[in-house]
Amino acid sequence: MNASLSVVLPTYNRGAVLLDTLDFLFAQSVLPGEIIVVDQTQYVSGDEHASRLSTLHKRGKIIWVRRTEPSIPQAMNQGLITSSSDWVLFLDDDVEFARDFIQEHLRQIEKGDALAHVGQIVQPWQEPNTRMLKYESGNGLYEDLDFRFNADREFRIRNCMAGNLCVSREAALNAGGFDENFTGSAFRFETEFCKRFCLRNKTLFKYTPTPKLDHLYVKSGGTRAHANHLTSFSPAHSMGDYYYALLNGLNMASALYVLRRLVFSLKAKFYLKKPWYIPVRIVAEVRGLVNAILSIKKGQSLVSCDLETAR
């Protein structure tokens, strides 16, 4: 089995760090079949980062796809559709990894024991977790929500992080791709995708620590860049969580999830010192819930599963 692999990099307002990430990819011991940069940045005339990206595109080093509206689910769907490979590896635009990173992903694909796998993601404040010998997955809406993606051994799960996610293109499209109703910070869009993928393809995701990367967690830019959720009226940080719950149906489990979300959102330590922001947070949460209900009424926004049309 000689698997073909495309790398998809959604990006927004991170020209410098994006180019650093591309340099890590160009230095790989085994290169991916193609590198697709889905760029949602609005560059000013003469921008040096845009100039270099344009040059890389013209030289065939990358496929530079431009979008005007920032949305991480839409950007990932664009990459999924644009890809000409059997497998698609989604990466954050602010990561670092070793020279054998792509090779490790290809080794996981060659094993043929999963239609999707997630590699290890180590945040700046973390080290690889060597103590995670067993794991309690939870049930229902909470299944695998607390999984630690810095674990150092394999697990089978129904959750993922999009920053180091490798999927069979065919299986991902058959599942409908990523739900574009997740707006703002798109919280829980990965979890919802994973659960739907597993249901449609009758499988589980494999978590494997060997394709490891370090997430730089750059504060500026990013496809999830929004105002501080603790002090903003914006529903950008709440809508996705409510939408994820309501997709489960109008039942006791989703109602309790929604109530728990609302209560815990107001228990942040930040509000002990600045309680005058509590009404602001309540408005943001209510707006997020209303937007989630409206999206439920509209129905999920998925991509076509027609592979020939999608190409």
BALOBA-1460 file (C-alpha; in Angstrom, 3 decimals):
// residues 311
<rec num="1" residu="m" x="0.000" y="0.000" z="0.000"/>
<rec num="2" residu="n" x="1.557" y="3.282" z="-1.142"/>
<rec num="3" residu="a" x="-0.634" y="5.895" z="0.493"/>
<rec num="4" residu="s" x="-0.713" y="9.448" z="-0.823"/>
<rec num="5" residu="l" x="-0.864" y="12.204" z="1.783"/>
<rec num="6" residu="s" x="-1.811" y="15.875" z="1.575"/>
<rec num="7" residu="v" x="-1.052" y="18.337" z="4.358"/>
<rec num="8" residu="v" x="-3.689" y="21.024" z="4.937"/>
<rec num="9" residu="l" x="-2.788" y="24.176" z="6.873"/>
<rec num="10" residu="p" x="-5.714" y="26.504" z="7.678"/>
<rec num="11" residu="t" x="-4.323" y="29.904" z="8.638"/>
<rec num="12" residu="y" x="-5.394" y="33.426" z="9.573"/>
<rec num="13" residu="n" x="-3.186" y="36.479" z="10.256"/>
<rec num="14" residu="r" x="-0.079" y="34.436" z="11.039"/>
<rec num="15" residu="g" x="2.176" y="35.019" z="8.049"/>
<rec num="16" residu="a" x="5.519" y="34.746" z="9.849"/>
<rec num="17" residu="v" x="4.776" y="31.666" z="11.955"/>
<rec num="18" residu="l" x="3.006" y="29.992" z="9.012"/>
<rec num="19" residu="l" x="6.181" y="30.330" z="6.948"/>
<rec num="20" residu="d" x="8.173" y="28.806" z="9.825"/>
<rec num="21" residu="t" x="5.781" y="25.834" z="9.876"/>
<rec num="22" residu="l" x="6.166" y="25.440" z="6.114"/>
<rec num="23" residu="d" x="9.953" y="25.363" z="6.551"/>
<rec num="24" residu="f" x="9.533" y="22.408" z="8.940"/>
<rec num="25" residu="l" x="7.501" y="20.639" z="6.253"/>
<rec num="26" residu="f" x="10.035" y="21.392" z="3.490"/>
<rec num="27" residu="a" x="12.778" y="19.888" z="5.692"/>
<rec num="28" residu="q" x="11.027" y="16.535" z="6.177"/>
<rec num="29" residu="s" x="12.885" y="13.298" z="5.458"/>
<rec num="30" residu="v" x="9.801" y="12.194" z="3.487"/>
<rec num="31" residu="l" x="7.798" y="14.970" z="1.845"/>
<rec num="32" residu="p" x="3.980" y="14.941" z="1.659"/>
<rec num="33" residu="g" x="2.374" y="14.640" z="-1.762"/>
<rec num="34" residu="e" x="1.128" y="18.214" z="-1.567"/>
<rec num="35" residu="i" x="0.856" y="21.065" z="0.925"/>
<rec num="36" residu="i" x="-2.383" y="23.032" z="0.833"/>
<rec num="37" residu="v" x="-2.433" y="26.378" z="2.639"/>
<rec num="38" residu="v" x="-5.995" y="27.613" z="3.153"/>
<rec num="39" residu="d" x="-5.295" y="31.272" z="3.879"/>
<rec num="40" residu="q" x="-8.005" y="33.548" z="5.275"/>
<rec num="41" residu="t" x="-5.709" y="36.529" z="5.812"/>
<rec num="42" residu="q" x="-6.470" y="39.843" z="4.104"/>
<rec num="43" residu="y" x="-2.992" y="41.058" z="3.149"/>
<rec num="44" residu="v" x="-2.129" y="44.658" z="2.393"/>
<rec num="45" residu="s" x="-0.418" y="45.440" z="-0.889"/>
<rec num="46" residu="g" x="3.264" y="44.561" z="-0.804"/>
<rec num="47" residu="d" x="3.061" y="42.291" z="2.259"/>
<rec num="48" residu="e" x="6.312" y="40.286" z="2.439"/>
<rec num="49" residu="h" x="4.614" y="37.155" z="3.760"/>
<rec num="50" residu="a" x="2.055" y="37.155" z="0.961"/>
<rec num="51" residu="s" x="4.875" y="37.658" z="-1.526"/>
<rec num="52" residu="r" x="6.756" y="34.601" z="-0.300"/>
<rec num="53" residu="l" x="3.581" y="32.479" z="-0.221"/>
<rec num="54" residu="s" x="2.821" y="33.554" z="-3.779"/>
<rec num="55" residu="t" x="6.329" y="32.556" z="-4.863"/>
<rec num="56" residu="l" x="6.022" y="29.151" z="-3.184"/>
<rec num="57" residu="h" x="2.681" y="28.645" z="-4.930"/>
<rec num="58" residu="k" x="4.097" y="29.549" z="-8.356"/>
<rec num="59" residu="r" x="7.012" y="27.167" z="-7.821"/>
<rec num="60" residu="g" x="4.627" y="24.312" z="-6.986"/>
<rec num="61" residu="k" x="5.869" y="24.007" z="-3.391"/>
<rec num="62" residu="i" x="2.405" y="24.728" z="-1.981"/>
<rec num="63" residu="i" x="-1.160" y="25.124" z="-3.163"/>
<rec num="64" residu="w" x="-2.183" y="28.555" z="-1.855"/>
<rec num="65" residu="v" x="-5.970" y="28.767" z="-1.497"/>
<rec num="66" residu="r" x="-7.347" y="32.199" z="-0.577"/>
<rec num="67" residu="r" x="-10.551" y="32.755" z="1.397"/>
<rec num="68" residu="t" x="-12.145" y="36.023" z="2.541"/>
<rec num="69" residu="e" x="-14.159" y="34.877" z="5.571"/>
<rec num="70" residu="p" x="-12.356" y="33.285" z="8.556"/>
<rec num="71" residu="s" x="-13.919" y="29.956" z="9.551"/>
<rec num="72" residu="i" x="-11.946" y="26.933" z="10.658"/>
<rec num="73" residu="p" x="-14.575" y="24.310" z="9.631"/>
<rec num="74" residu="q" x="-14.967" y="25.951" z="6.216"/>
<rec num="75" residu="a" x="-11.201" y="26.190" z="5.771"/>
<rec num="76" residu="m" x="-10.736" y="22.521" z="6.665"/>
<rec num="77" residu="n" x="-13.513" y="21.485" z="4.287"/>
<rec num="78" residu="q" x="-11.852" y="23.559" z="1.571"/>
<rec num="79" residu="g" x="-8.613" y="21.676" z="2.164"/>
<rec num="80" residu="l" x="-10.412" y="18.339" z="2.197"/>
<rec num="81" residu="i" x="-12.098" y="19.086" z="-1.124"/>
<rec num="82" residu="t" x="-8.954" y="20.537" z="-2.746"/>
<rec num="83" residu="s" x="-6.795" y="17.556" z="-1.795"/>
<rec num="84" residu="s" x="-5.905" y="15.036" z="-4.506"/>
<rec num="85" residu="s" x="-4.556" y="12.457" z="-2.021"/>
<rec num="86" residu="d" x="-6.077" y="9.427" z="-0.339"/>
<rec num="87" residu="w" x="-5.249" y="10.812" z="3.105"/>
<rec num="88" residu="v" x="-5.338" y="14.332" z="4.522"/>
<rec num="89" residu="l" x="-3.264" y="15.568" z="7.453"/>
<rec num="90" residu="f" x="-4.609" y="18.736" z="9.116"/>
<rec num="91" residu="l" x="-2.064" y="20.822" z="11.022"/>
<rec num="92" residu="d" x="-2.202" y="24.052" z="12.987"/>
<rec num="93" residu="d" x="-0.174" y="26.861" z="11.486"/>
<rec num="94" residu="d" x="1.899" y="27.406" z="14.672"/>
<rec num="95" residu="v" x="3.635" y="24.073" z="15.285"/>
<rec num="96" residu="e" x="7.089" y="22.492" z="15.328"/>
<rec num="97" residu="f" x="8.049" y="18.874" z="14.697"/>
<rec num="98" residu="a" x="10.987" y="16.573" z="13.932"/>
<rec num="99" residu="r" x="12.245" y="15.625" z="10.447"/>
<rec num="100" residu="d" x="10.503" y="12.227" z="10.539"/>
<rec num="101" residu="f" x="7.067" y="13.652" z="11.384"/>
<rec num="102" residu="i" x="5.459" y="12.990" z="7.973"/>
<rec num="103" residu="q" x="7.148" y="9.603" z="7.801"/>
<rec num="104" residu="e" x="5.572" y="8.652" z="11.142"/>
<rec num="105" residu="h" x="2.118" y="9.602" z="9.855"/>
<rec num="106" residu="l" x="2.688" y="7.487" z="6.741"/>
<rec num="107" residu="r" x="3.741" y="4.561" z="8.937"/>
<rec num="108" residu="q" x="0.464" y="4.820" z="10.826"/>
<rec num="109" residu="i" x="-1.447" y="4.838" z="7.531"/>
<rec num="110" residu="e" x="0.506" y="1.816" z="6.266"/>
<rec num="111" residu="k" x="-0.566" y="-0.185" z="9.330"/>
<rec num="112" residu="g" x="-4.103" y="-0.107" z="7.933"/>
<rec num="113" residu="d" x="-5.764" y="-0.411" z="11.352"/>
<rec num="114" residu="a" x="-7.637" y="2.927" z="11.410"/>
<rec num="115" residu="l" x="-9.448" y="5.288" z="9.039"/>
<rec num="116" residu="a" x="-8.317" y="8.262" z="11.149"/>
<rec num="117" residu="h" x="-5.625" y="8.893" z="13.686"/>
<rec num="118" residu="v" x="-4.552" y="11.783" z="15.896"/>
<rec num="119" residu="g" x="-0.919" y="12.403" z="16.748"/>
<rec num="120" residu="q" x="0.490" y="13.713" z="20.000"/>
<rec num="121" residu="i" x="0.098" y="17.441" z="20.679"/>
<rec num="122" residu="v" x="2.244" y="18.962" z="23.411"/>
<rec num="123" residu="q" x="1.270" y="22.449" z="24.562"/>
<rec num="124" residu="p" x="3.890" y="24.963" z="25.808"/>
<rec num="125" residu="w" x="2.982" y="24.247" z="29.445"/>
<rec num="126" residu="q" x="3.082" y="20.448" z="29.018"/>
<rec num="127" residu="e" x="5.430" y="17.515" z="28.718"/>
<rec num="128" residu="p" x="4.448" y="14.152" z="27.191"/>
<rec num="129" residu="n" x="2.228" y="12.385" z="29.730"/>
<rec num="130" residu="t" x="4.043" y="9.216" z="30.833"/>
<rec num="131" residu="r" x="1.591" y="8.412" z="33.636"/>
<rec num="132" residu="m" x="-1.545" y="7.893" z="31.559"/>
<rec num="133" residu="l" x="-1.636" y="4.089" z="31.774"/>
<rec num="134" residu="k" x="-5.404" y="3.833" z="31.723"/>
<rec num="135" residu="y" x="-8.204" y="6.159" z="30.827"/>
<rec num="136" residu="e" x="-11.890" y="6.477" z="31.759"/>
<rec num="137" residu="s" x="-13.700" y="7.620" z="28.631"/>
<rec num="138" residu="g" x="-17.013" y="8.770" z="30.154"/>
<rec num="139" residu="n" x="-20.402" y="8.351" z="28.536"/>
<rec num="140" residu="g" x="-22.720" y="10.066" z="26.064"/>
<rec num="141" residu="l" x="-21.940" y="13.713" z="25.365"/>
<rec num="142" residu="y" x="-18.991" y="13.572" z="27.756"/>
<rec num="143" residu="e" x="-17.324" y="10.568" z="26.114"/>
<rec num="144" residu="d" x="-13.594" y="11.269" z="25.668"/>
<rec num="145" residu="l" x="-14.032" y="15.031" z="26.228"/>
<rec num="146" residu="d" x="-11.273" y="14.952" z="28.851"/>
<rec num="147" residu="f" x="-8.803" y="12.912" z="26.825"/>
<rec num="148" residu="r" x="-5.238" y="14.259" z="27.094"/>
<rec num="149" residu="f" x="-3.621" y="14.517" z="23.687"/>
<rec num="150" residu="n" x="-0.130" y="14.531" z="25.210"/>
<rec num="151" residu="a" x="-0.439" y="10.874" z="26.289"/>
<rec num="152" residu="d" x="2.515" y="8.614" z="25.460"/>
<rec num="153" residu="r" x="0.611" y="5.428" z="24.525"/>
<rec num="154" residu="e" x="-2.093" y="4.462" z="22.042"/>
<rec num="155" residu="f" x="-5.826" y="4.683" z="22.744"/>
<rec num="156" residu="r" x="-9.019" y="4.254" z="20.725"/>
<rec num="157" residu="i" x="-11.249" y="7.285" z="21.209"/>
<rec num="158" residu="r" x="-14.210" y="9.279" z="19.930"/>
<rec num="159" residu="n" x="-12.604" y="12.697" z="20.078"/>
<rec num="160" residu="c" x="-9.803" y="14.536" z="18.300"/>
<rec num="161" residu="m" x="-7.848" y="17.762" z="17.964"/>
<rec num="162" residu="a" x="-7.586" y="19.290" z="14.498"/>
<rec num="163" residu="g" x="-3.981" y="20.426" z="14.952"/>
<rec num="164" residu="n" x="-2.482" y="16.973" z="14.226"/>
<rec num="165" residu="l" x="-5.329" y="15.043" z="12.626"/>
<rec num="166" residu="c" x="-4.942" y="12.539" z="9.778"/>
<rec num="167" residu="v" x="-8.038" y="11.128" z="8.045"/>
<rec num="168" residu="s" x="-8.945" y="8.996" z="5.085"/>
<rec num="169" residu="r" x="-10.294" y="11.540" z="2.614"/>
<rec num="170" residu="e" x="-12.975" y="9.166" z="1.385"/>
<rec num="171" residu="a" x="-14.154" y="8.324" z="4.907"/>
<rec num="172" residu="a" x="-14.160" y="12.003" z="5.930"/>
<rec num="173" residu="l" x="-16.242" y="13.012" z="2.916"/>
<rec num="174" residu="n" x="-18.585" y="10.080" z="3.446"/>
<rec num="175" residu="a" x="-19.165" y="11.444" z="6.948"/>
<rec num="176" residu="g" x="-19.956" y="14.893" z="5.529"/>
<rec num="177" residu="g" x="-16.723" y="16.662" z="6.409"/>
<rec num="178" residu="f" x="-16.755" y="19.355" z="9.089"/>
<rec num="179" residu="d" x="-20.009" y="21.015" z="10.124"/>
<rec num="180" residu="e" x="-19.808" y="24.635" z="8.963"/>
<rec num="181" residu="n" x="-22.543" y="25.680" z="11.407"/>
<rec num="182" residu="f" x="-19.823" y="25.861" z="14.065"/>
<rec num="183" residu="t" x="-18.958" y="29.551" z="14.035"/>
<rec num="184" residu="g" x="-16.709" y="31.861" z="16.033"/>
<rec num="185" residu="s" x="-14.085" y="29.827" z="17.873"/>
<rec num="186" residu="a" x="-15.913" y="26.687" z="16.625"/>
<rec num="187" residu="f" x="-15.624" y="25.037" z="20.040"/>
<rec num="188" residu="r" x="-16.431" y="21.280" z="19.900"/>
<rec num="189" residu="f" x="-16.413" y="21.112" z="16.095"/>
<rec num="190" residu="e" x="-13.638" y="18.506" z="16.215"/>
<rec num="191" residu="t" x="-15.502" y="16.352" z="18.732"/>
<rec num="192" residu="e" x="-18.722" y="16.482" z="16.725"/>
<rec num="193" residu="f" x="-16.845" y="15.561" z="13.541"/>
<rec num="194" residu="c" x="-15.114" y="12.657" z="15.244"/>
<rec num="195" residu="k" x="-18.320" y="11.201" z="16.682"/>
<rec num="196" residu="r" x="-20.137" y="11.512" z="13.343"/>
<rec num="197" residu="f" x="-17.138" y="10.035" z="11.500"/>
<rec num="198" residu="c" x="-17.047" y="7.071" z="13.873"/>
<rec num="199" residu="l" x="-20.801" y="6.499" z="13.547"/>
<rec num="200" residu="r" x="-20.897" y="6.735" z="9.734"/>
<rec num="201" residu="n" x="-17.790" y="4.584" z="9.221"/>
<rec num="202" residu="k" x="-18.404" y="2.186" z="12.147"/>
<rec num="203" residu="t" x="-14.962" y="2.746" z="13.595"/>
<rec num="204" residu="l" x="-12.983" y="4.591" z="16.280"/>
<rec num="205" residu="f" x="-10.201" y="7.135" z="15.967"/>
<rec num="206" residu="k" x="-6.742" y="5.963" z="16.914"/>
<rec num="207" residu="y" x="-4.654" y="8.198" z="19.124"/>
<rec num="208" residu="t" x="-0.952" y="7.540" z="18.628"/>
<rec num="209" residu="p" x="1.942" y="9.455" z="20.241"/>
<rec num="210" residu="t" x="4.572" y="8.811" z="17.562"/>
<rec num="211" residu="p" x="3.696" y="11.598" z="15.077"/>
<rec num="212" residu="k" x="4.456" y="14.194" z="17.767"/>
<rec num="213" residu="l" x="4.371" y="17.947" z="17.439"/>
<rec num="214" residu="d" x="4.802" y="20.930" z="19.731"/>
<rec num="215" residu="h" x="1.999" y="23.489" z="19.578"/>
<rec num="216" residu="l" x="3.406" y="26.999" z="19.975"/>
<rec num="217" residu="y" x="0.015" y="28.428" z="20.996"/>
<rec num="218" residu="v" x="0.662" y="31.795" z="19.358"/>
<rec num="219" residu="k" x="-1.737" y="34.309" z="20.906"/>
<rec num="220" residu="s" x="-2.203" y="36.587" z="17.908"/>
<rec num="221" residu="g" x="-4.029" y="35.585" z="14.744"/>
<rec num="222" residu="g" x="-5.266" y="32.058" z="14.204"/>
<rec num="223" residu="t" x="-8.577" y="30.873" z="12.812"/>
<rec num="224" residu="r" x="-10.015" y="31.021" z="16.331"/>
<rec num="225" residu="a" x="-8.963" y="34.586" z="17.100"/>
<rec num="226" residu="h" x="-11.747" y="36.380" z="18.933"/>
<rec num="227" residu="a" x="-12.279" y="38.767" z="21.839"/>
<rec num="228" residu="n" x="-11.678" y="37.698" z="25.447"/>
<rec num="229" residu="h" x="-14.640" y="35.430" z="26.226"/>
<rec num="230" residu="l" x="-14.605" y="36.491" z="29.898"/>
<rec num="231" residu="t" x="-15.398" y="40.127" z="29.107"/>
<rec num="232" residu="s" x="-17.168" y="40.036" z="25.760"/>
<rec num="233" residu="f" x="-20.831" y="39.965" z="24.722"/>
<rec num="234" residu="s" x="-19.814" y="37.848" z="21.740"/>
<rec num="235" residu="p" x="-21.313" y="34.323" z="21.486"/>
<rec num="236" residu="a" x="-18.199" y="33.152" z="19.602"/>
<rec num="237" residu="h" x="-16.936" y="31.026" z="22.502"/>
<rec num="238" residu="s" x="-20.247" y="29.529" z="23.638"/>
<rec num="239" residu="m" x="-22.314" y="28.742" z="20.553"/>
<rec num="240" residu="g" x="-20.337" y="25.636" z="19.559"/>
<rec num="241" residu="d" x="-20.665" y="23.912" z="22.916"/>
<rec num="242" residu="y" x="-24.442" y="24.429" z="23.003"/>
<rec num="243" residu="y" x="-24.787" y="23.373" z="19.372"/>
<rec num="244" residu="y" x="-22.791" y="20.198" z="20.064"/>
<rec num="245" residu="a" x="-25.163" y="19.324" z="22.903"/>
<rec num="246" residu="l" x="-28.364" y="20.083" z="20.995"/>
<rec num="247" residu="l" x="-27.272" y="17.922" z="18.054"/>
<rec num="248" residu="n" x="-27.777" y="15.046" z="20.495"/>
<rec num="249" residu="g" x="-31.489" y="15.869" z="20.483"/>
<rec num="250" residu="l" x="-33.865" y="17.634" z="22.858"/>
<rec num="251" residu="n" x="-33.554" y="15.272" z="25.799"/>
<rec num="252" residu="m" x="-32.483" y="15.202" z="29.421"/>
<rec num="253" residu="a" x="-28.825" y="14.577" z="28.579"/>
<rec num="254" residu="s" x="-28.552" y="17.648" z="26.333"/>
<rec num="255" residu="a" x="-30.570" y="19.790" z="28.774"/>
<rec num="256" residu="l" x="-28.229" y="18.875" z="31.651"/>
<rec num="257" residu="y" x="-25.195" y="19.536" z="29.458"/>
<rec num="258" residu="v" x="-26.511" y="23.005" z="28.560"/>
<rec num="259" residu="l" x="-27.301" y="23.792" z="32.202"/>
<rec num="260" residu="r" x="-23.884" y="22.599" z="33.352"/>
<rec num="261" residu="r" x="-22.187" y="24.728" z="30.700"/>
<rec num="262" residu="l" x="-24.084" y="27.826" z="31.809"/>
<rec num="263" residu="v" x="-23.368" y="27.297" z="35.515"/>
<rec num="264" residu="f" x="-19.677" y="26.534" z="35.104"/>
<rec num="265" residu="s" x="-19.159" y="29.463" z="32.749"/>
<rec num="266" residu="l" x="-20.129" y="31.783" z="35.606"/>
<rec num="267" residu="k" x="-17.901" y="30.057" z="38.177"/>
<rec num="268" residu="a" x="-14.618" y="31.190" z="36.632"/>
<rec num="269" residu="k" x="-12.206" y="32.634" z="39.204"/>
<rec num="270" residu="f" x="-11.987" y="35.782" z="37.080"/>
<rec num="271" residu="y" x="-15.484" y="36.806" z="38.234"/>
<rec num="272" residu="l" x="-14.558" y="36.655" z="41.923"/>
<rec num="273" residu="k" x="-12.416" y="39.757" z="41.373"/>
<rec num="274" residu="k" x="-14.549" y="41.361" z="38.663"/>
<rec num="275" residu="p" x="-18.157" y="40.334" z="39.299"/>
<rec num="276" residu="w" x="-19.470" y="43.269" z="37.225"/>
<rec num="277" residu="y" x="-18.602" y="41.212" z="34.134"/>
<rec num="278" residu="i" x="-21.028" y="38.435" z="35.120"/>
<rec num="279" residu="p" x="-24.026" y="40.040" z="33.299"/>
<rec num="280" residu="v" x="-21.830" y="40.375" z="30.211"/>
<rec num="281" residu="r" x="-21.033" y="36.657" z="30.336"/>
<rec num="282" residu="i" x="-24.696" y="35.750" z="30.828"/>
<rec num="283" residu="v" x="-25.610" y="37.711" z="27.706"/>
<rec num="284" residu="a" x="-22.834" y="36.001" z="25.740"/>
<rec num="285" residu="e" x="-23.972" y="32.558" z="26.880"/>
<rec num="286" residu="v" x="-27.629" y="33.251" z="26.083"/>
<rec num="287" residu="r" x="-26.681" y="34.577" z="22.656"/>
<rec num="288" residu="g" x="-24.637" y="31.441" z="22.054"/>
<rec num="289" residu="l" x="-27.567" y="29.231" z="23.034"/>
<rec num="290" residu="v" x="-29.966" y="31.138" z="20.773"/>
<rec num="291" residu="n" x="-27.547" y="30.864" z="17.841"/>
<rec num="292" residu="a" x="-27.189" y="27.142" z="18.507"/>
<rec num="293" residu="i" x="-30.961" y="26.657" z="18.481"/>
<rec num="294" residu="l" x="-31.252" y="28.565" z="15.201"/>
<rec num="295" residu="s" x="-28.521" y="26.368" z="13.675"/>
<rec num="296" residu="i" x="-30.320" y="23.235" z="14.835"/>
<rec num="297" residu="k" x="-33.483" y="24.428" z="13.112"/>
<rec num="298" residu="k" x="-31.520" y="25.090" z="9.923"/>
<rec num="299" residu="g" x="-29.872" y="21.669" z="9.952"/>
<rec num="300" residu="q" x="-26.227" y="20.658" z="9.785"/>
<rec num="301" residu="s" x="-24.061" y="22.266" z="7.102"/>
<rec num="302" residu="l" x="-21.985" y="19.397" z="5.700"/>
<rec num="303" residu="v" x="-20.070" y="18.810" z="2.468"/>
<rec num="304" residu="s" x="-21.009" y="16.530" z="-0.401"/>
<rec num="305" residu="c" x="-19.995" y="12.893" z="-0.110"/>
<rec num="306" residu="d" x="-19.719" y="12.636" z="-3.916"/>
<rec num="307" residu="l" x="-15.952" y="12.120" z="-4.266"/>
<rec num="308" residu="e" x="-15.788" y="13.015" z="-7.932"/>
<rec num="309" residu="t" x="-17.785" y="16.233" z="-7.396"/>
<rec num="310" residu="a" x="-15.691" y="17.062" z="-4.334"/>
<rec num="311" residu="r" x="-12.495" y="16.886" z="-6.394"/>
